[in-house]
Amino acid sequence: PAGPQGPAGAGRRRAGRSGWTTPLLGLAGIAVLLAVWEVAPRTGAVSPRYLPPASEVLATLAERVTLPAFWTAVGDTLTAWSLGLAIAFAAAVVLGFVVGSVPALRAFTSSTVEFLRPIPSVALIPLAVLLYGTDIQSTLLLVVYAAFWQIYIQVLYGVADVDPVAEQTARSYGLGRWARARYITLPSALPYLMTGLRLGAAVALILTITAELTIGTPGLGREIDVARSSAAYASVYALIVATGVLGVTINIAVRALERRVLRWHTSVRGETAS
């Protein structure tokens, strides 16, 4: 076996450098973006009225986060996001496993799925307003519809990816339908399911903010629209930055959950080792 100076030691050193380099490059990219954002309006490249400097926007954001109304809006957005994602997740998992486990049922519903899935969720905004007005149910309708397909399709792929040899082995050992679903189908579909959850979480946040902007349900989206209509452009950009930070936070949390749930999977073990 190679010692610390051999290939194994060199691989560990490269992995260590990579572990430090990636976050540093990300921070450097953010710093460059902020620098360009700061310089562009101050040099007249863009109008400072419609694109305030980054320092002004960040100062406005720092002021906003001290206000109770800001955290109320964040709570409203997270409430709609989490409820919509939870409903979509539950429905997609149940229907995905049922439909995916029965080939005839999957063939029967495939044309319907291919028709409904491409419909943009924002096209349902008039329907949502007609049904529920500006209540949170309107936002939930859009969020559930958008996030459901992200998870459902992944579950179908996961159920279809079950190893037929493992399935036949389980049958030969006398495992029933529920036991095969627990010990064979679920572990096979779980990586797909977690991918669907990660995609669905991002799409759900996008639709939550979109619904708040267009319909006027409470949350960060409505605060952005109110600031825009008041010509408070620094507040508009500050709230947009806040939604970006919220999205990054949600993505980090879902990725952490994915790594924890799939810690036994080869992809996660390889990521951890690197």
C-alpha positions in Angstrom: 0.0 0.0 0.0 1.2 3.5 -0.8 2.3 5.6 2.1 1.5 9.3 2.9 3.9 10.3 0.1 2.4 7.9 -2.5 -0.7 8.1 -4.6 -3.0 7.7 -1.7 -1.4 10.5 0.2 -1.4 12.7 -2.9 -5.1 12.0 -3.4 -5.9 13.0 0.2 -4.0 16.2 -0.2 -5.8 17.0 -3.5 -9.2 16.2 -1.8 -8.2 18.5 1.1 -7.3 21.3 -1.2 -10.5 20.8 -3.2 -12.5 21.0 0.0 -11.1 24.4 0.8 -10.9 25.7 -2.8 -14.6 25.3 -3.7 -16.0 27.5 -0.9 -13.3 30.1 -1.4 -14.1 30.3 -5.1 -17.7 30.7 -4.3 -17.0 33.6 -1.9 -14.7 35.2 -4.4 -17.5 35.0 -7.0 -19.9 36.7 -4.6 -17.3 39.4 -3.9 -16.8 40.1 -7.6 -20.6 40.3 -8.1 -21.0 42.8 -5.3 -18.1 44.8 -6.6 -19.6 45.1 -10.1 -22.9 45.8 -8.6 -21.4 48.6 -6.5 -19.4 50.2 -9.3 -22.0 50.0 -12.1 -24.5 52.5 -10.7 -21.8 54.8 -9.2 -20.1 55.2 -12.6 -23.3 55.8 -14.5 -23.3 52.6 -16.4 -26.8 52.1 -15.1 -29.2 54.4 -13.4 -28.7 54.5 -9.6 -32.4 55.2 -9.2 -33.4 51.9 -10.6 -30.3 49.9 -9.5 -29.0 51.3 -6.2 -25.4 50.3 -5.3 -24.9 47.1 -3.4 -23.9 48.9 -0.2 -27.2 50.8 -0.1 -29.2 47.6 -0.8 -27.4 45.6 1.9 -27.9 48.5 4.4 -31.6 48.5 3.6 -31.7 44.7 4.1 -29.9 45.1 7.4 -32.6 47.6 8.4 -35.4 45.4 7.2 -34.3 42.4 9.2 -34.8 44.4 12.4 -38.5 44.9 11.7 -41.1 42.5 12.9 -43.0 42.9 9.6 -40.1 41.4 7.7 -40.0 38.2 9.8 -43.8 38.0 9.6 -43.5 38.0 5.8 -40.8 35.4 6.0 -43.0 33.2 8.2 -45.9 33.6 5.8 -43.7 32.5 2.9 -42.3 29.6 4.7 -45.7 28.5 5.9 -47.1 28.4 2.3 -43.9 26.8 1.0 -43.8 24.0 3.6 -47.5 23.2 3.5 -47.6 23.1 -0.3 -44.4 21.0 -0.4 -45.7 18.6 2.2 -49.0 18.0 0.4 -47.2 17.5 -2.9 -44.7 15.2 -1.4 -47.4 13.0 0.3 -49.5 12.8 -2.8 -46.6 12.2 -5.2 -45.1 9.4 -3.0 -48.5 7.5 -2.6 -49.5 7.8 -6.2 -46.0 7.2 -7.5 -45.6 4.0 -5.7 -49.1 2.8 -6.5 -48.9 3.7 -10.2 -45.3 2.7 -10.6 -45.9 -0.8 -9.1 -48.7 -1.6 -11.6 -47.4 -1.5 -15.2 -50.9 -1.5 -16.6 -51.9 1.5 -14.4 -48.7 3.4 -15.4 -49.5 2.8 -19.1 -53.1 3.9 -18.6 -52.1 7.2 -16.9 -49.0 8.0 -19.0 -50.8 10.1 -21.6 -52.7 12.1 -18.9 -49.4 12.8 -17.1 -47.7 13.9 -20.3 -50.6 16.3 -20.9 -50.8 17.8 -17.4 -47.1 18.0 -16.5 -46.1 20.6 -19.1 -48.8 23.1 -18.1 -47.1 26.0 -16.5 -48.2 26.5 -12.9 -48.5 30.3 -13.4 -51.2 29.6 -16.0 -53.4 28.4 -13.1 -53.3 31.8 -11.4 -56.6 32.9 -12.8 -58.2 29.6 -11.7 -56.7 29.9 -8.3 -58.0 33.5 -7.8 -61.5 32.4 -9.0 -61.6 29.5 -6.6 -59.9 30.9 -3.5 -59.4 34.7 -4.0 -56.2 36.0 -2.3 -56.2 33.4 0.5 -53.3 31.1 1.1 -55.2 28.3 -0.7 -54.5 30.1 -4.0 -50.8 29.9 -3.3 -51.1 26.3 -2.2 -52.8 25.3 -5.4 -49.9 26.6 -7.5 -47.2 25.2 -5.2 -48.7 21.8 -4.9 -49.3 21.5 -8.7 -45.7 22.6 -9.5 -43.9 20.5 -6.8 -46.1 17.4 -7.3 -44.7 16.6 -10.8 -41.1 17.1 -9.8 -41.5 14.4 -7.1 -44.0 12.1 -8.8 -41.9 11.6 -12.0 -38.8 10.8 -9.9 -40.8 8.3 -7.8 -42.0 6.6 -11.0 -38.4 6.3 -12.3 -37.2 5.0 -8.9 -39.9 2.3 -8.8 -39.1 1.3 -12.3 -35.4 1.0 -11.5 -35.9 -1.9 -9.1 -33.4 -4.7 -9.8 -35.5 -7.6 -11.3 -33.1 -10.1 -9.8 -33.6 -8.7 -6.3 -37.4 -8.7 -6.9 -37.4 -12.3 -8.0 -35.2 -13.3 -5.1 -37.5 -11.7 -2.7 -40.4 -13.5 -4.2 -38.6 -16.8 -4.0 -38.0 -16.3 -0.3 -41.8 -15.7 0.2 -41.8 -12.0 0.9 -45.2 -10.5 0.4 -46.1 -7.3 -1.5 -45.6 -5.0 1.5 -42.4 -6.6 2.5 -41.0 -6.3 -1.0 -42.1 -2.7 -1.1 -40.3 -2.0 2.1 -37.0 -3.9 1.6 -36.7 -3.8 -2.2 -38.7 -1.0 -3.8 -38.2 1.7 -1.2 -34.4 1.5 -1.0 -34.2 1.5 -4.8 -36.5 4.5 -5.2 -35.2 6.5 -2.2 -32.4 8.3 -4.1 -34.9 9.3 -6.8 -37.3 10.4 -4.2 -34.8 12.6 -2.5 -33.8 14.1 -5.8 -37.5 14.9 -6.4 -37.8 16.5 -3.0 -34.8 18.7 -3.7 -36.2 19.8 -7.0 -39.7 20.2 -5.6 -38.5 22.3 -2.7 -36.8 24.8 -5.1 -39.8 24.9 -7.5 -42.2 25.3 -4.5 -40.3 28.4 -3.3 -40.4 29.9 -6.7 -44.1 29.4 -7.0 -44.7 30.7 -3.5 -43.0 34.0 -4.3 -44.7 34.2 -7.7 -48.1 33.7 -6.2 -47.4 36.3 -3.5 -46.3 38.8 -6.2 -49.2 38.2 -8.6 -52.1 37.3 -6.3 -51.2 39.3 -3.3 -51.2 36.6 -0.6 -49.0 37.5 2.4 -45.3 36.9 2.3 -42.1 38.2 0.8 -43.5 38.4 -2.7 -46.2 40.8 -1.6 -43.7 42.9 0.3 -41.6 43.2 -3.0 -44.7 44.3 -4.9 -45.6 46.9 -2.2 -42.0 48.3 -2.3 -42.1 48.4 -6.1 -45.4 50.3 -6.2 -44.0 52.7 -3.6 -40.9 53.3 -5.8 -38.7 52.1 -2.9 -36.2 50.4 -5.2 -33.6 49.8 -2.6 -36.2 47.8 -0.6 -37.2 45.9 -3.7 -33.6 44.7 -4.2 -33.1 44.1 -0.5 -36.2 41.8 -0.4 -35.0 40.1 -3.6 -31.7 39.4 -1.9 -33.6 38.1 1.1 -35.5 35.6 -1.1 -32.2 34.5 -2.6 -30.7 33.9 0.9 -33.9 32.0 1.8 -33.6 29.8 -1.3 -29.9 29.0 -0.6 -30.8 28.2 3.0 -33.6 25.8 2.0 -31.3 24.1 -0.6 -28.6 23.6 2.0 -31.1 22.1 4.4 -32.6 19.8 1.9 -29.1 18.7 0.7 -28.2 18.0 4.4 -31.3 15.9 4.8 -30.6 14.1 1.5 -27.1 13.2 2.7 -28.4 12.0 6.1 -31.2 9.8 4.6 -28.9 8.4 1.9 -25.7 8.0 4.0 -25.7 4.3 3.1 -25.9 5.0 -0.7 -22.7 4.9 -2.8 -23.1 8.4 -4.2 -23.3 10.0 -0.8 -20.4 7.9 0.6 -18.3 8.9 -2.3 -19.2 12.5 -1.8 -18.3 12.3 1.9 -15.0 10.5 1.1 -14.0 13.2 -1.4 
